[in-house]
Amino acid sequence: MKSHIVIITSLFMLPISFSMADSKTVENLIQSYIAKGAASPSIEQGKQLWQKTFTGKGEFPERSCVSCHTDDLTALGKHVKTNKTIKPMAPSANPERLTSSRKVEKWFKRNCKWTLGRECTAQEKANILLYINNPIRF
Ligand code: HEC
């Protein structure tokens, strides 16, 4: 049963995700990642990467996107270093999210470097972007 769901969702992932992307920014960014070699983005893989823990140095040996943004994308986050509140990531909870390609790219770069110790690949960005855009579907 589970494998059926995976096959069905991966078959229809692209059209569904595009029709659900209410923001042109999300659609344009995903097209640009595909142009850089990414395959059809996967919300499930985006979620896994969002929650995955990476090893860091110094004061923060365990790092993940969840460290600052929490695993509920519709909830308020908290910056691990500054303790400042971070507004929810999901556009459904915060309509300002994913409306500027420049902002998304800037923070992907900075946050992937801090969390993973390297920049995210086009595939990883496509997966995460789709997950942030549609967190409730899985
Ligand atoms: C050390 C804290 C921290 C971690 C860890 C972190 N972020 Fe962020 N992130 C921020 C802050 C601060 C902002 C900018 C403030 C804001 O927009 O509310 C931000 C903003 C973003 C944005 C901008 C979204 C938009 O349209 O406004 C994206 C995308 C993002 N982060 C993705 C990630 C991803 C992916 C990871 C994990 C690889 C991650 N973040 C890990 C602190 C963090």
Residues whose N, C-alpha, C, O or C-beta is under 5 A from the ligand:
A	BS01	HEC	S64 C65 S67 C68 H79 V80 I86 K87 E96 R97 L98 T99 K103 V104 W107 F108 N111 C112 T115 I128
